[in-house]
Amino acid sequence: MSVNLALALQQRGARVGLVDADILGPSIPGMLGIPTAEPPAMTLENRMIPAERHGLKVASDVSWTGLKAAIGAAIRAHILSGMPSILGTAASSGTPARSDAELGAAVQELLDREVNRSIASHGGKISLVDVCDRRLFITMSGGCQGCASPQVTLRQGFEVMVKRMAPETTGIVDATDHAAGRQPFYPQAAAGTPLAT
């Protein structure tokens, strides 16, 4: 799966590389047809030069214990930077852009087919109010209205699904009056109320 994902992201313009640190031994080079019989090439500074196939760089035959601290540090630094984990890529010039009406219909289908079925388990619902210049205006109701975590549902759930299905979307605006929520799934703590420990 990682090889297919890496190649697909690369085709969309992302810079991609793979580290094969499988505890059972290298498998990714074999999937890409990279010979593993000889040791990896090294720089003068004794750093491994990744093998390359189909424009994809692969570091294999590496020790996981030697990598985990560096990988952990890189992940923590990225999270602290505030940069998104998956960077957007330019839309394919071969695909004509959808009109706002077409985009709205596609998003409404996503809401009906997946999103609202998922959040219905805690009484929530997201409604598409309008689409203007590829920007979605939504409201949240039921358990989502007034919930302490609407941004989690919106940004880590709905927005991720929308960007995957309609990458031309330029933004999502939550037009919900969260203060009017009557039965939030996660009630907000009143000001001055200590959190339970």
C-alpha positions as CSV (number, residue, x, y, z in Angstrom):
1,M,0.0,0.0,0.0
2,S,2.8,2.5,0.9
3,V,4.4,2.0,-2.6
4,N,1.1,2.7,-4.4
5,L,0.3,5.7,-2.1
6,A,3.8,7.1,-2.6
7,L,3.6,6.8,-6.4
8,A,0.1,8.3,-6.5
9,L,1.2,11.3,-4.4
10,Q,4.3,11.7,-6.6
11,Q,2.1,11.8,-9.7
12,R,0.1,14.6,-8.0
13,G,3.3,16.7,-7.7
14,A,4.2,15.8,-4.1
15,R,7.9,15.2,-3.1
16,V,7.9,11.7,-1.7
17,G,10.4,9.2,-0.4
18,L,10.0,5.9,1.4
19,V,11.9,4.4,4.4
20,D,11.7,0.7,4.5
21,A,12.3,-0.1,8.2
22,D,10.2,-3.3,8.2
23,I,11.3,-5.5,11.2
24,L,11.1,-8.6,9.0
25,G,13.5,-7.1,6.4
26,P,13.3,-4.9,3.3
27,S,10.2,-5.5,1.1
28,I,9.7,-2.2,-0.7
29,P,12.8,-2.5,-2.9
30,G,11.4,-5.8,-4.2
31,M,8.1,-4.3,-5.0
32,L,9.9,-1.6,-7.1
33,G,12.4,-4.0,-8.7
34,I,15.4,-2.5,-6.8
35,P,18.1,-5.1,-6.3
36,T,18.9,-5.7,-2.6
37,A,21.9,-8.1,-2.9
38,E,24.5,-5.3,-2.7
39,P,24.9,-2.8,0.2
40,P,23.5,0.7,-0.3
41,A,25.7,3.4,-1.8
42,M,27.2,5.8,0.8
43,T,28.4,9.4,0.7
44,L,31.8,10.5,1.9
45,E,30.1,11.6,5.2
46,N,29.0,7.9,5.6
47,R,25.4,8.7,4.8
48,M,23.3,6.3,2.8
49,I,22.3,7.3,-0.7
50,P,18.7,6.2,-1.3
51,A,18.0,3.9,-4.2
52,E,15.7,5.4,-6.8
53,R,13.1,3.8,-9.1
54,H,10.3,5.5,-11.1
55,G,11.6,8.8,-9.6
56,L,10.8,7.5,-6.1
57,K,13.7,7.5,-3.5
58,V,13.8,4.5,-1.2
59,A,16.0,4.0,1.9
60,S,16.1,0.3,2.7
61,D,18.3,-2.0,4.7
62,V,18.2,0.3,7.7
63,S,18.0,-0.2,11.4
64,W,14.7,0.9,12.9
65,T,16.3,1.5,16.3
66,G,18.8,3.9,14.6
67,L,15.9,5.7,12.8
68,K,13.2,6.0,15.4
69,A,14.7,9.0,17.3
70,A,15.3,11.0,14.1
71,I,11.9,10.1,12.7
72,G,10.2,11.0,16.0
73,A,12.0,14.4,16.1
74,A,11.1,15.2,12.5
75,I,7.4,14.4,13.2
76,R,7.3,16.4,16.4
77,A,9.0,19.4,14.7
78,H,6.5,19.2,11.8
79,I,3.5,19.1,14.2
80,L,4.9,22.1,16.2
81,S,5.5,24.0,13.0
82,G,1.7,24.3,12.4
83,M,2.1,23.3,8.7
84,P,-0.6,20.9,7.4
85,S,0.4,17.2,7.4
86,I,-0.7,16.8,3.8
87,L,0.1,19.7,1.6
88,G,-2.3,20.5,-1.2
89,T,-1.2,20.1,-4.8
90,A,-2.1,21.9,-7.9
91,A,-5.3,20.6,-9.5
92,S,-4.8,18.7,-12.7
93,S,-5.0,21.0,-15.7
94,G,-6.7,18.2,-17.7
95,T,-9.8,18.2,-15.4
96,P,-12.2,21.1,-16.0
97,A,-13.2,22.9,-12.8
98,R,-16.7,22.2,-11.5
99,S,-19.2,25.0,-11.2
100,D,-20.4,26.0,-7.7
101,A,-23.7,24.2,-8.4
102,E,-21.8,21.0,-9.4
103,L,-19.5,21.2,-6.4
104,G,-22.6,21.7,-4.1
105,A,-24.3,18.7,-5.6
106,A,-21.1,16.5,-5.0
107,V,-20.7,17.8,-1.5
108,Q,-24.4,17.2,-0.7
109,E,-24.0,13.6,-1.9
110,L,-21.0,13.2,0.3
111,L,-23.0,14.6,3.3
112,D,-25.9,12.2,2.6
113,R,-23.9,9.1,1.8
114,E,-21.1,9.3,4.4
115,V,-20.8,12.3,6.7
116,N,-24.2,12.6,8.2
117,R,-24.6,8.8,8.6
118,S,-21.4,8.9,10.6
119,I,-22.2,11.8,12.9
120,A,-25.8,10.7,13.4
121,S,-24.6,8.3,16.0
122,H,-24.3,11.2,18.4
123,G,-27.3,13.1,17.0
124,G,-25.3,15.5,14.8
125,K,-25.9,16.7,11.3
126,I,-24.0,19.0,8.8
127,S,-26.1,21.0,6.3
128,L,-24.8,22.7,3.2
129,V,-26.2,26.2,3.1
130,D,-24.4,27.7,0.1
131,V,-21.4,27.4,-2.3
132,C,-19.8,30.6,-3.4
133,D,-16.5,30.7,-5.4
134,R,-15.8,27.1,-4.5
135,R,-16.1,28.0,-0.8
136,L,-18.6,26.0,1.3
137,F,-20.9,27.5,3.9
138,I,-22.3,24.9,6.3
139,T,-24.3,24.7,9.5
140,M,-24.1,22.1,12.2
141,S,-27.2,21.0,14.1
142,G,-28.3,18.4,16.7
143,G,-25.5,17.1,18.8
144,C,-22.9,19.2,16.8
145,Q,-24.6,22.5,17.6
146,G,-23.0,23.9,20.7
147,C,-20.7,20.9,21.1
148,A,-17.4,21.6,22.7
149,S,-15.6,19.9,19.8
150,P,-17.3,21.2,16.6
151,Q,-13.9,22.1,15.0
152,V,-12.7,18.5,15.4
153,T,-15.7,17.2,13.6
154,L,-15.4,19.9,10.9
155,R,-11.7,20.1,10.3
156,Q,-10.5,16.6,11.0
157,G,-13.5,14.8,9.7
158,F,-15.7,16.7,7.1
159,E,-13.0,18.9,5.7
160,V,-10.6,16.0,5.1
161,M,-13.4,14.1,3.3
162,V,-14.3,17.1,1.2
163,K,-10.7,17.8,0.2
164,R,-10.3,14.2,-0.9
165,M,-13.4,14.3,-3.0
166,A,-13.3,17.9,-4.2
167,P,-9.8,19.3,-3.9
168,E,-10.9,22.5,-5.7
169,T,-12.8,23.5,-2.6
170,T,-11.1,26.8,-1.3
171,G,-12.6,26.8,2.2
172,I,-15.3,25.7,4.6
173,V,-17.1,28.4,6.6
174,D,-19.1,27.2,9.7
175,A,-22.1,29.6,9.9
176,T,-23.6,27.8,12.9
177,D,-24.9,29.7,15.9
178,H,-23.2,27.3,18.4
179,A,-24.5,29.3,21.4
180,A,-28.0,28.3,20.5
181,G,-27.3,24.5,20.7
182,R,-29.8,22.8,23.0
183,Q,-28.4,19.2,23.2
184,P,-24.7,19.2,22.4
185,F,-23.0,15.8,22.3
186,Y,-20.0,17.2,24.4
187,P,-21.4,20.1,26.4
188,Q,-19.1,23.1,26.8
189,A,-17.9,23.7,30.4
190,A,-19.4,26.9,31.9
191,A,-16.9,29.7,32.5
192,G,-15.1,29.1,35.8
193,T,-16.2,25.5,36.0
194,P,-13.2,23.2,36.8
195,L,-12.7,20.3,34.4
196,A,-13.3,16.8,36.0
197,T,-10.1,15.0,36.8
